């Protein structure tokens, strides 16, 4: 529900999320198998939470906006994304 409410599907294709067919960002299919996040961070749960909370502080100018989510919400979203294998 958090992934949907945060508007992630506006920019990403996300399996299991109805209407998540965005083409701006990469598809999030098989996210749990990826080596990195945005080409700059090793794909770990802690790094993904950091990225989801404040992507612009990690990669200024990236198309990924700051979503205004809490670390707890980011952790829940990360758990979903890591289930995509």
MIDOSE-1310 file (N, C-alpha, C; in nm, 2 decimals, decimal comma, always signed):
residues 85
xxxx	+0,08/-0,12/+0,00/+0,00/+0,00/+0,00/+0,09/+0,13/+0,00; +0,20/+0,13/+0,07/+0,29/+0,24/+0,08/+0,35/+0,27/-0,06; +0,39/+0,16/-0,13/+0,45/+0,18/-0,26/+0,34/+0,25/-0,35; +0,22/+0,20/-0,35/+0,12/+0,26/-0,43/+0,09/+0,41/-0,39
xxxx	+0,07/+0,43/-0,26/+0,04/+0,56/-0,21/+0,15/+0,67/-0,23; +0,27/+0,62/-0,24/+0,38/+0,71/-0,26/+0,40/+0,75/-0,41; +0,32/+0,69/-0,49/+0,32/+0,72/-0,64/+0,44/+0,66/-0,71; +0,50/+0,55/-0,66/+0,61/+0,49/-0,72/+0,58/+0,44/-0,87
xxxx	+0,45/+0,40/-0,88/+0,41/+0,34/-1,01/+0,40/+0,45/-1,12; +0,41/+0,58/-1,08/+0,41/+0,68/-1,18/+0,53/+0,68/-1,27; +0,64/+0,64/-1,21/+0,77/+0,63/-1,28/+0,82/+0,49/-1,30; +0,77/+0,39/-1,23/+0,83/+0,26/-1,24/+0,72/+0,15/-1,27
xxxx	+0,76/+0,05/-1,34/+0,68/-0,07/-1,35/+0,71/-0,15/-1,23; +0,60/-0,19/-1,15/+0,62/-0,26/-1,03/+0,53/-0,38/-1,03; +0,58/-0,50/-1,03/+0,50/-0,62/-1,02/+0,41/-0,62/-0,90; +0,29/-0,66/-0,91/+0,20/-0,67/-0,80/+0,13/-0,54/-0,76
xxxx	+0,16/-0,43/-0,83/+0,10/-0,30/-0,80/+0,02/-0,26/-0,92; -0,11/-0,27/-0,90/-0,20/-0,23/-1,02/-0,17/-0,09/-1,07; -0,17/-0,07/-1,19/-0,14/+0,06/-1,26/+0,00/+0,11/-1,24; +0,09/+0,03/-1,19/+0,23/+0,08/-1,18/+0,30/+0,04/-1,31
xxxx	+0,29/+0,14/-1,41/+0,34/+0,12/-1,54/+0,42/+0,23/-1,59; +0,48/+0,31/-1,50/+0,56/+0,42/-1,54/+0,69/+0,38/-1,61; +0,73/+0,47/-1,70/+0,85/+0,44/-1,78/+0,97/+0,54/-1,76; +0,96/+0,62/-1,66/+1,06/+0,72/-1,63/+1,18/+0,65/-1,57
xxxx	+1,15/+0,57/-1,46/+1,26/+0,50/-1,39/+1,26/+0,35/-1,44; +1,36/+0,28/-1,39/+1,37/+0,14/-1,43/+1,26/+0,06/-1,38; +1,23/-0,05/-1,44/+1,13/-0,15/-1,38/+1,19/-0,20/-1,25; +1,10/-0,23/-1,16/+1,15/-0,28/-1,03/+1,13/-0,43/-1,02
xxxx	+1,10/-0,49/-1,13/+1,10/-0,64/-1,14/+1,23/-0,70/-1,10; +1,23/-0,80/-1,02/+1,35/-0,86/-0,97/+1,45/-0,77/-0,90; +1,39/-0,67/-0,83/+1,48/-0,57/-0,76/+1,57/-0,64/-0,66; +1,52/-0,75/-0,59/+1,60/-0,82/-0,50/+1,73/-0,88/-0,55
xxxx	+1,74/-0,90/-0,68/+1,86/-0,96/-0,74/+1,96/-0,86/-0,79; +1,93/-0,73/-0,78/+2,02/-0,63/-0,83/+2,14/-0,61/-0,75; +2,25/-0,56/-0,81/+2,37/-0,54/-0,74/+2,38/-0,40/-0,68; +2,31/-0,30/-0,74/+2,32/-0,17/-0,69/+2,19/-0,09/-0,70
xxxx	+2,19/+0,02/-0,63/+2,07/+0,11/-0,63/+2,12/+0,24/-0,70; +2,05/+0,27/-0,81/+2,07/+0,40/-0,88/+2,22/+0,41/-0,93; +2,29/+0,30/-0,94/+2,42/+0,30/-0,99/+2,52/+0,35/-0,89; +2,48/+0,39/-0,77/+2,58/+0,45/-0,68/+2,59/+0,38/-0,54
xxxx	+2,49/+0,30/-0,50/+2,49/+0,23/-0,37/+2,49/+0,08/-0,39; +2,56/+0,01/-0,31/+2,54/-0,14/-0,30/+2,40/-0,17/-0,26; +2,34/-0,27/-0,32/+2,20/-0,30/-0,29/+2,19/-0,38/-0,16; +2,17/-0,30/-0,05/+2,15/-0,36/+0,08/+2,03/-0,30/+0,14
xxxx	+1,96/-0,36/+0,24/+1,85/-0,30/+0,30/+1,87/-0,16/+0,36; +1,98/-0,15/+0,43/+2,01/-0,02/+0,49/+2,03/+0,09/+0,38; +2,10/+0,06/+0,27/+2,12/+0,16/+0,16/+1,98/+0,19/+0,09; +1,90/+0,09/+0,08/+1,77/+0,11/+0,01/+1,68/+0,20/+0,10
xxxx	+1,68/+0,18/+0,23/+1,61/+0,27/+0,32/+1,66/+0,42/+0,30; +1,79/+0,43/+0,31/+1,86/+0,56/+0,29/+1,81/+0,63/+0,16; +1,82/+0,55/+0,05/+1,78/+0,60/-0,08/+1,63/+0,64/-0,09; +1,54/+0,56/-0,03/+1,40/+0,59/-0,04/+1,37/+0,71/+0,05
xxxx	+1,44/+0,73/+0,16/+1,41/+0,85/+0,24/+1,46/+0,98/+0,18; +1,58/+0,97/+0,12/+1,64/+1,09/+0,07/+1,73/+1,07/-0,05; +1,67/+1,03/-0,17/+1,76/+1,01/-0,28/+1,84/+1,13/-0,33; +1,78/+1,25/-0,32/+1,85/+1,37/-0,36/+1,98/+1,40/-0,28
xxxx	+1,98/+1,35/-0,16/+2,10/+1,37/-0,08/+2,21/+1,27/-0,12; +2,18/+1,17/-0,19/+2,27/+1,07/-0,23/+2,32/+1,09/-0,37; +2,22/+1,13/-0,46/+2,25/+1,15/-0,60/+2,17/+1,28/-0,64; +2,23/+1,39/-0,61/+2,16/+1,52/-0,65/+2,13/+1,53/-0,80
xxxx	+2,01/+1,57/-0,83/+1,97/+1,59/-0,97/+1,91/+1,46/-1,03; +1,91/+1,35/-0,96/+1,85/+1,23/-1,01/+1,70/+1,25/-1,03; +1,64/+1,17/-1,12/+1,50/+1,19/-1,14/+1,42/+1,14/-1,03; +1,48/+1,06/-0,94/+1,41/+1,01/-0,82/+1,39/+1,12/-0,72
xxxx	+1,26/+1,16/-0,69/+1,23/+1,27/-0,60/+1,24/+1,22/-0,46; +1,26/+1,32/-0,37/+1,24/+1,29/-0,23/+1,09/+1,27/-0,21; +1,05/+1,16/-0,15/+0,91/+1,13/-0,13/+0,85/+1,17/+0,00; +0,93/+1,22/+0,09/+0,88/+1,27/+0,22/+0,83/+1,15/+0,30
xxxx	+0,89/+1,04/+0,30/+0,85/+0,92/+0,37/+0,95/+0,90/+0,49; +0,90/+0,83/+0,59/+0,97/+0,81/+0,72/+1,07/+0,69/+0,69; +1,17/+0,67/+0,77/+1,25/+0,55/+0,77/+1,17/+0,42/+0,79; +1,07/+0,43/+0,88/+0,99/+0,31/+0,90/+0,91/+0,27/+0,78
xxxx	+0,85/+0,37/+0,71/+0,78/+0,34/+0,59/+0,88/+0,30/+0,48; +0,99/+0,36/+0,47/+1,09/+0,31/+0,37/+1,13/+0,17/+0,40; +1,15/+0,13/+0,52/+1,18/-0,01/+0,55/+1,08/-0,11/+0,51; +0,95/-0,07/+0,53/+0,84/-0,15/+0,48/+0,84/-0,16/+0,33
xxxx	+0,86/-0,05/+0,26/+0,87/-0,05/+0,12/+0,98/-0,13/+0,07; +1,10/-0,12/+0,13/+1,22/-0,20/+0,10/+1,19/-0,35/+0,11; +1,12/-0,39/+0,22/+1,08/-0,53/+0,23/+1,00/-0,58/+0,11; +0,91/-0,50/+0,07/+0,83/-0,54/-0,05/+0,92/-0,55/-0,17
xxxx	+1,01/-0,45/-0,20/+1,09/-0,46/-0,31/+1,19/-0,57/-0,31; +1,24/-0,61/-0,20/+1,33/-0,73/-0,19/+1,26/-0,86/-0,21; +1,12/-0,86/-0,20/+1,05/-0,98/-0,23/+1,04/-1,01/-0,38; +1,07/-0,90/-0,46/+1,06/-0,92/-0,60/+1,19/-0,98/-0,66
x	+1,18/-1,11/-0,67/+1,30/-1,19/-0,72/+1,26/-1,26/-0,84
